[in-house]
């Protein structure tokens, strides 16, 4: 009877120790692999599993991945947060900095594009027909400032409108048109209603990412989506 109690005590002790140390060990290994794969200076991974001993078989209930900055598709982004559920991890490979795992459920992703980074991207990837383009992001109405050439003369103009999504790209739908701060929206009303817009190509997003919605705030756009498959 005593030996049964002793064995039970030892097993419980091992389970408690595993609960404290196993998730952190695997999370650190994943951080090292992600830093190498994504060329990141900083990334944080949190692993959740109960009981933690099942991590030894590769089963993880939930994993969180956070990076302050990276490139997602073609655009530099900030505060990228990925949450994965019910994943199968190759534990031996992870400890050898060789990360491979499978997802049994669709994960979620959230990231931000700042006004500064969006403008840097637009300078490097200009939209045809527009020059010196600059975006001013706001929670309500955002602005796209640029120049067009009319009869050999450069004309400054401002489009006022809102950002939305189209096929995983960023779409700007104008609601007003200004030249020298004078609204000419009535002159272009028919074009606006016909769907005149500007599309900002984000490029092919990795890991079968699909964007569902966005929120525009002061000097930032936050994107929300899903990840169907993530392989490192």
C-alpha positions in Angstrom: 0.0 0.0 0.0 2.8 2.4 0.9 4.6 1.8 -2.4 1.4 2.7 -4.3 1.2 6.0 -2.4 4.8 6.6 -3.1 4.5 6.0 -6.8 1.3 8.1 -6.9 3.2 10.9 -5.1 6.1 10.7 -7.5 3.8 10.8 -10.6 2.0 13.8 -9.2 5.3 15.5 -8.6 6.4 14.8 -12.1 3.2 16.1 -13.5 3.5 19.3 -11.5 7.1 19.8 -12.6 6.2 19.2 -16.2 3.4 21.7 -16.0 5.8 24.4 -14.9 8.8 23.6 -17.2 7.7 21.7 -20.4 5.6 24.6 -22.0 8.4 27.1 -21.4 11.1 24.7 -22.9 9.1 24.1 -26.0 8.1 27.8 -26.3 11.8 28.8 -26.2 12.7 26.3 -28.9 9.9 27.6 -31.1 11.1 31.2 -30.6 14.6 30.2 -31.7 13.2 28.5 -34.9 10.9 31.5 -35.7 13.7 34.0 -35.2 15.8 32.1 -37.8 12.9 31.6 -40.2 11.4 35.1 -40.1 14.7 36.8 -39.6 13.3 38.5 -36.5 15.3 40.0 -33.7 12.4 39.5 -31.2 9.6 37.0 -31.0 7.6 35.6 -28.1 5.9 32.2 -27.9 3.5 31.0 -25.2 2.5 27.3 -25.1 -0.6 26.0 -23.2 -1.3 22.3 -22.6 -3.0 20.5 -19.8 -1.7 18.2 -18.6 1.6 19.4 -19.8 3.0 15.9 -20.0 1.1 15.4 -23.2 3.5 17.8 -24.9 5.9 14.9 -24.8 3.6 13.3 -27.4 3.6 16.5 -29.4 0.1 17.6 -28.4 -0.4 21.3 -27.7 -3.8 22.8 -26.8 -2.9 26.4 -27.7 0.1 28.4 -28.9 0.5 32.2 -29.1 3.1 33.9 -31.3 3.8 37.6 -31.0 6.4 39.6 -32.9 6.8 43.4 -32.6 7.6 43.8 -36.3 8.0 41.7 -39.5 7.1 41.6 -43.2 3.8 40.0 -43.9 3.2 39.5 -47.6 4.8 42.6 -49.2 4.2 45.1 -46.3 6.1 45.7 -43.1 3.7 45.2 -40.2 3.7 45.7 -36.5 2.4 43.8 -33.5 1.6 40.6 -35.3 -0.2 38.1 -33.1 -1.0 34.5 -34.1 -3.0 32.1 -32.1 -3.1 28.4 -32.9 -5.3 25.7 -31.5 -4.9 21.9 -31.3 -1.5 21.6 -32.9 0.8 18.6 -33.2 4.4 19.4 -32.7 7.5 17.3 -33.5 9.0 17.6 -30.0 12.4 16.1 -30.8 12.8 18.3 -33.9 11.8 21.4 -31.9 14.5 20.8 -29.3 16.9 20.5 -32.2 15.7 23.9 -33.6 13.9 22.1 -36.4 10.3 23.2 -36.0 7.5 21.2 -37.7 3.9 21.0 -36.7 0.4 20.4 -38.0 -2.7 22.4 -37.3 -6.0 20.6 -36.6 -8.0 23.8 -36.4 -7.9 27.2 -38.2 -5.8 29.7 -36.4 -6.3 33.4 -36.0 -4.0 36.3 -36.9 -3.9 40.0 -36.0 -1.5 42.6 -37.1 -1.1 46.4 -37.6 0.1 48.6 -40.4 1.2 52.0 -39.3 0.7 55.2 -41.3 4.5 55.6 -41.5 5.1 52.1 -42.8 2.3 52.2 -45.2 3.7 55.5 -46.7 7.2 54.0 -46.9 5.7 51.0 -48.8 3.8 53.3 -51.2 6.9 55.2 -51.9 8.7 52.0 -52.9 5.6 50.6 -54.7 3.8 53.6 -56.3 0.4 53.4 -57.8 0.2 54.0 -61.5 -0.7 57.5 -62.4 -0.1 59.0 -59.0 3.0 60.6 -57.6 4.1 61.7 -54.1 1.3 59.7 -52.6 0.8 59.9 -48.8 -1.8 58.4 -46.6 -3.2 60.0 -43.4 -5.0 57.4 -41.3 -7.9 58.4 -39.0 -10.5 56.5 -37.0 -13.3 58.1 -39.1 -12.3 59.6 -42.5 -8.8 58.9 -43.8 -7.0 60.9 -46.5 -5.0 60.0 -49.5 -2.9 62.9 -50.8 -1.2 62.8 -54.2 -0.5 64.6 -57.4 -1.7 64.2 -60.9 -0.5 65.9 -64.1 -3.1 67.9 -66.0 -2.0 69.7 -69.2 1.6 69.4 -68.1 0.9 70.9 -64.7 1.2 69.0 -61.4 -2.0 69.4 -59.4 -2.2 68.5 -55.7 -5.3 66.7 -54.6 -6.8 64.9 -51.6 -9.2 62.0 -51.5 -11.2 61.6 -48.4 -12.8 58.2 -47.7 -12.5 54.9 -45.9 -10.4 51.8 -46.1 -11.9 48.3 -46.5 -10.8 44.8 -47.7 -11.0 43.3 -51.2 -9.5 39.9 -51.9 -7.0 40.3 -49.1 -5.8 43.6 -50.4 -6.4 47.1 -48.9 -9.0 49.1 -50.7 -9.6 52.8 -50.3 -13.2 54.0 -51.3 -13.3 57.8 -51.8 -16.2 59.8 -50.5 -14.9 63.3 -51.4 -12.3 64.9 -53.6 -10.5 68.1 -52.8 -8.1 70.4 -54.7 -6.5 73.1 -52.6 -8.9 72.2 -49.8 -11.9 73.0 -52.0 -14.4 70.1 -52.2 -15.1 68.9 -55.7 -17.1 65.8 -54.6 -20.3 66.8 -56.4 -18.4 66.9 -59.7 -17.2 63.4 -59.2 -20.2 62.0 -57.4 -21.2 59.7 -60.2 -17.7 58.2 -60.3 -17.6 57.7 -56.6 -21.0 55.9 -56.7 -19.7 53.8 -59.6 -17.1 52.4 -57.3 -14.0 54.5 -58.1 -11.3 53.4 -55.7 -7.7 52.8 -55.0 -6.3 49.3 -54.3 -3.2 48.8 -52.3 -1.6 45.4 -53.0 -0.5 43.6 -49.9 1.0 40.7 -51.9 0.5 37.0 -51.3 0.0 36.6 -47.6 1.9 33.6 -46.1 0.5 30.5 -44.4 -2.8 30.5 -46.3 -3.9 33.7 -44.4 -7.3 35.1 -45.2 -8.2 38.6 -43.9 -11.7 39.0 -42.6 -11.9 42.6 -41.4 -10.0 45.7 -40.5 -10.3 48.6 -38.1 -8.8 52.0 -38.9 -7.5 54.1 -36.1 -5.3 57.1 -35.6 -2.2 56.5 -37.7 -2.8 52.7 -37.8 -4.9 50.0 -39.5 -5.5 46.7 -37.6 -6.2 43.6 -39.6 -7.9 40.5 -38.4 -7.9 37.1 -40.2 -7.4 33.4 -40.1 -4.5 31.1 -40.8 -5.4 27.8 -42.4 -2.0 26.2 -42.4 1.3 27.2 -40.8 4.5 25.4 -41.5 7.9 26.5 -40.5 
